[in-house]
Amino acid sequence: MEENKAIRVEDLQIGDEVIVTGIRYFKILKKPAIRIKTTQWGANGYKSVKCLDMQLSKFGRGKDREVYYDFNYCNIWLVKRETI
């Protein structure tokens, strides 16, 4: 089992549940793709990843919503990995 560890953007897989910067909880819906064009900062990173923003609070789960999130330069903690 590859759970409860820090991972990088290129290690993300479809179905992974991750925590970013300690407060955001996501489920990955699409595998990250490499950005072809350079940004204004000159970095070739990964494109924003389509994921499900699973809002958690001490009162339970809120509404989940699909968002695109830029995981470049973020601390990513793998909580759960679905095996297909």
Residue pairs with C-beta under 8 A, 6 or more apart in sequence:
1 81
2 78
2 81
3 78
3 79
3 80
3 81
4 77
4 78
4 79
5 77
5 78
6 75
6 76
6 77
6 78
7 18
7 76
7 77
7 78
8 76
9 32
9 45
9 46
9 49
9 71
9 72
9 74
9 76
10 32
10 46
11 78
12 18
12 28
12 31
12 32
12 49
12 71
12 76
13 28
13 31
13 81
14 28
14 29
14 30
14 31
14 82
15 27
15 28
15 81
15 82
15 84
16 27
16 28
16 78
16 80
16 81
16 82
17 25
17 26
17 27
17 28
17 54
17 78
17 79
17 80
17 81
18 25
18 26
18 28
18 76
18 77
18 78
18 79
19 25
19 26
19 76
19 77
19 79
20 26
20 69
20 71
20 74
20 75
20 76
20 77
21 74
21 75
22 75
24 53
24 69
25 53
25 54
25 55
25 56
25 79
26 51
26 52
26 53
26 54
26 69
27 51
27 52
27 54
28 49
28 51
29 49
29 50
29 51
29 52
29 66
30 49
30 50
30 51
31 49
32 46
32 47
32 49
32 71
33 46
33 47
34 44
34 45
34 46
34 47
35 44
35 45
35 46
35 47
38 44
39 45
43 72
45 72
45 73
46 71
46 72
48 68
48 69
48 70
48 71
49 68
49 69
49 70
49 71
50 66
50 67
50 68
51 66
51 67
51 68
51 69
52 64
52 65
52 66
52 67
53 64
53 65
53 66
53 67
53 69
54 61
54 64
55 61
55 62
55 63
55 64
55 65
56 62
